[in-house]
Amino acid sequence: MSTPATLTLHNVKTVRLGAGVAAECATDLAAMGCKRVLIVTGRPIRAMCEGLEDALAAAGLASTIWETGDGEPTIAELDDGIAAARDVQADAVVGFGGGTAMDLAKLISALSDGKQTLSEVVGTDLLQGRSFALACIPTTAGTGSEATPIAIVEDTEALLKKGVVSPHIVPDCAYLDPALTRSMPRSVTAATGIDALTHCIEAYANRFSHPAVDGWALEGISLIARYIERACANGDDMEAREGMLRASHLGGQCLGPVNTGAVHALAYPLGGEFHIAHGVANSLLLPHVLRFNLEAAPERYARIAVAMDKGGSGDAKADALKGIEEIERLSAAIGIERHLSAFGISSNTIPHMAAAAITVQRLLMRNPREVTEADAQAIYEAAL
């Protein structure tokens, strides 16, 4: 893999970390001249927004809650969110929740001015600008969406996820408050943690890997290996919760300049057609894609193993395999299902999934090893 000569970074201007920092969103938006805020959040965590609402009111800002659905963000939900922002004449949008809330908030902030439609901006660098202020407050530690120039929505008709990639949807401010992740269920902690791990691994072992990003990826991998079991075992372990939030954010920082690869491309049909949670879909496929990729980047995968406190023997392939085995052990230890068949997926559905996955070339082109449709089918078969 060659190193690109240049690297373009689009970073969040303000990142605050620590218990209680979410309330500082109010003073930051007020300093930006905002008056009316749409808070995009999920129904299960609606009550968690009360502190932010109080802080916004104290800062002289009006706020309105708009609730998303429980699953992956859809185009229909985006349309509803845009309508809500227009109804209250919002000039700022806050994504408060997991990837669904944050991705919808990013697109609502970009499209509510009516200058462009979603169909015009799906793809890379097609969005012309953003009129609203944008802040993100993650309550899960996985997507890292608060740090990325990427937003994903599900096209329920095409049964596939569609991505918007643009520096204009990088939030102005992000608030990493571990106290907000305290009530996250074990299953969500596990799935989102593996999502963050996949971001870091795929950004590090990538055709477009770059030394400026490598450090973020390896640190994220190390943090997850150290803290994910603790965070799953005890939701009140604030050191582990903060470590996982930091890892998720680092993974998100990797996505803009480098992005992911075949794991995410092959996971898209699992979410779009079978509605498998994104982190779980990644976990199901991750070890199988890594074994497929191993011959193309053994040294990279060996260094990933070392970051997980495995390997270090000097035999790159052997060390890399130890790292893959550790990923499988972690997934089992935190209770993530490891077989596609558990979700009703059979070999009959594999050709269709492979055909859909192979269209996600914006990610497959970054994978260390070329993936054909036949390769995709073989990876799905291995994951059954």
N, C-alpha and C positions, 0 to 999 in steps of 0.2 A: 504494500500500500504506500502510495506516495503522499508527501505532505504538500497541501496547497500553499502557494506563495503568499496569498493574502487570506485574511479571515475577517468577516464582517460580524461585529457583535452589536446586538440591539438589547441593551440591558434595562431593567427596571430602574427608574431614577432614584426611588427611595425604597429601601427594604428594612423593615424593623423586625427584630427578633426578641422574643421573651414573653413571659406571662403578662397578660394585660395590655399588650401593645395594640390590640385591635381597636381600642377606643381612640387611639391617636389618629385613626383614619378621619375622624370628624374635623380635627384641627387642620389636618393636611388639606382636606377638600375645601375648607373655609378659606385657607390661605391661597388656594387656587382660584378663588372667586366664585365657587359653586353655590347654588341656592336651593336646588331641588334634586334629590337623590332617589334613584330607583335601586332598591336592594333586591338582587336576584338570589333566591335561596331555595332550599328543598323543604318540602312539607315536614319531614321528621325533625328538622332542626330549626323550625320557625321560632321557637321560644328562645333559642340561643342568640337571636338578633336583638333582643331587648336592650342589652347594654349598648350596642352600637346605635340603636334608635335614640336612646336617652342622650348619648354623647353628641349625636347630630343635632338634636333639639337644643341642647345646651350651647352649641356653637352657632345657633341661629339658622340651621338648615332644616328644610322640610324633607321628610322621607316617606317613601311608600314601599311596602313589601310586595314583591311579585314572586309567587311560588312556582317552581318547576315541578315536573312529574318525578316519579321515582326511578326511572330508567335512564338510558342513554339520551342525550339531547337530540331532539328531532327538529326537522324543518318547520313542522306545524307549531311546535313550541316557540321556536324563534320568531315566527310571525306574530304569535300572541304577545311575546315579550316586547317586540318593537311597537306594537299597538299600545301596550301599557306605558312604555316610555313616552310616547307621543301624547297620550291622554293626560299625563301629569306634567307635561312640558319639562321633563328632566333635563338637566345639563351635566349630570354625573351618574355613573352606574357603578355599583359595587357588587362583585361576585362573592357571595358568602356561602361556602360549602365545599363540595368536592369538584371534580372535573366538569360535571354537568353544569352546575351553577356558574362556574368561572368561564367556561367556554361560551355559554349563552350570553353572559354579561359582556364578554369581549365583542361578540358579534352584534349585540344590541347597541352597544356604544358606537360601533362603526357604521351601522346601517340605518339607524333611526332617523338620520337627517334626510333620507330618501334620495341621496345622490347616486347610489348604486344599489343593485339587488344582489341577493346571495348568488344567483346563477352567474352574475358578472364577476364575482370575486373568488369563486372556488378555484383553487390552484395557487400558484406562487407569484407574489408581487403584483397582484391585479387590483388590490384595494388602493384607492387613491388618497385616503386620509381618514381621520376620525375627528368628529366635532365635539364629542362629549369627553369629560374627564373619566378615567377608569381606574378603579382600585380592586384588588383581589385579596380575600381573606380565606385561606384554605382551612377547612376543618378536617381534612384527611391528609395523609402523608403519602402521596403516590403520583399524581399526575404532574405535579410541578407546573401546572398551567399558569400559576401566578408569575412565572418567569419566562414564558415562551411566546414566540410570535405565531403561535398555531392555535386554531380552534377547530374542533371536529363536530359535525352534526350528522345524524343518521338520516339517510334517504330511505324511508320505509317502503317506497315503491320499488326502488332498485335493489333493496336489501343490502345496502353497502354504505359505509361511512364516507363522508366527503370532507375534505380539509381545506381550510383557508390559511394560507401562510403569508404573513405580512408584518413588517416592523410596526405598522400602525396599530396592531392589536396587542403589542406589549404593554402591560399595565403601567400607569404612572407610578403607582405605589403598591407595595405588597407587605402584608403583615403576617409574620410567622409566630402565631401565639399557641404554644403547646397546650395551654389550658383548654383551648377549644377542641382539641383532639382527645381529651380525657375520656369522653363518653363514647368514643368510636367503638363499635362492637369488634370482638376478636376477629370475626370473619372479614370485616371490612379492613381492619388493620393489616391482616395478612395479605389480602388481595391487592390493596393499594401499595403495600410495601414491596411486593414482588413486581408491581408495575414500575415503581421507582428503580428497582434493581435492573430491570430490563432496559430502561432508558439509559442508565449508566453503562451497562455492558455493551449495548448496541452502538452507543456513541463512541466507545473506546475501540472496539473491534469493527472498524468502518472504513470503507474506501476513502472517505473524506475526513478521517481523523486528523486532529491537529494538536500539536504540543500545548497550545494555550487552553485547550479544552480537556486534554487528557488528565490533567491534575484534578479537575472537578469530578470527572467520571470515576477515577480511582478512589478519591476521598469518599464519594457517595457510596461506592461498593463496600468500602471498609466500614462505613457507618452502619449500613444495613446489616452486614454480616455480624456486627457487634451488638446491634440493638433490636432487631426485628423479633427475635424470640422473647426478649424481655418485654417489649411493648405488647405482644400478644398475650403473654402470661399475666401481666399486671398493667391494666390501663392507667393506674395512678402513678406509674413510674415516670416521673416527669423528665428525668435525665434521658430515658429511652425515647419518650415522646418527642423531646426536642431534637434528639439525634436523628430520628426518622424524618422530622420536618426539614431539618437541614439537608439530609440526603435527598429528599424529594425535590427540594429547591435546586440543589446542585444538578440533579438529573434534568430538571426543566431548563436550566441554563445551557445544558449540552444540546438541547433539541434544536434551538434556533440555528446555530452555526453548523451543526453536524447532522443532527436528526438520527432516526433509528433505521432498522433494516428489515430483514425477512420475518422476524418474530412478529413485529407489528403488522406487516403486510398480510401475513397468513392469519393473524388474529382478527382482522377486520370482518371477514365473513362470519366468524363465530359470534361476534357481537351483533352484526347487522341481521343475520338470518336466525340465529338460535338464541339471541339475547343473553349470551353469557357475559358476565361482568368482565370489563376490559382487563383488569389485573389477573383474573382467573384465566382468561383466554391466553394471556401472555405466559402465565405459569405452565399451562398445559403444553405449550409449544416450545418454550425456551430451551430445555435440555436437548431436544431433538434437533432444533435448528443449530445449536452450538456444535453438536457432534457432526452435523452436515458441514458446517463452516470450518471445522478444526484444521483441515489440511491447508486452508488458504491463509491462516493467520495463527499458527501454533504459538509463536512467541507472545503475541498479544493476549491470547487466552491463558497462557501461563502466568503472565503478570496479573491478570484478573484473579487467578487462584491465589497468588501471593497476597493480593489486597484483601482476600477473604481469610487470610492466615492459613492457607493451605499451599502445598507445593514447595518450591524453593530448592528442588533437588538438582536443578540444572538440566534436566531432561524436559524440554518444553512440552512435548506431547503428553508425557506422563503427568506432569504438573497440571496441564490444562484439563485432563480427564479427572483429576482430583477436584478441581474447581467445579466441574459439571456435577460430579457426585455430591459435592457439598450443597449445590443449589437444589438438587433433588432431595437431599436430607432436610434442608431448611423447609422446603415446601411441605414435606410430609410432617415435620415437627409442628408446623403452625396450622396444620389441618386443611391444606388446600388439596382438592381433588386433582388427581394426576392423569386421568384417562378421559378422552372425548366421549367414550361410550356411556359414561355416567350421565351425560347430558342428552342422551337419546340420539347421538350421532352415530351413523353406521357407515360402512364402506360404500353403500349406495350413494351417499351424499357427497363423497369426496371429490369426484370429478367436477361437480358443479362448484364446490368451494374453491378448488384449485384454479378453475377458470376465472373466478371472481378475484382471487388473491393476486393472480399474475397481472391484473390490470393496474395494481398499485405500484407502478414503476417509479414513482417519485421516492419510494422507500427501497424498493428492490435494487435500484441502481446503486444504492449505497452499501448494500450487503457485501461482505468480503468475498463471497463466492457467488457466481452467477446462479440464479434459480430459474429453472425451466418449469413448465407446467407439470411435467412428469416428476421433477424433483419435489414440487409442492405436494403432489399426490402422495409420494413416498413418505414425506415428513408427516402428513396427516395420518397415514397408515400406521407409522411408528407410534403416534400419539393415541391411537385408539385404545 
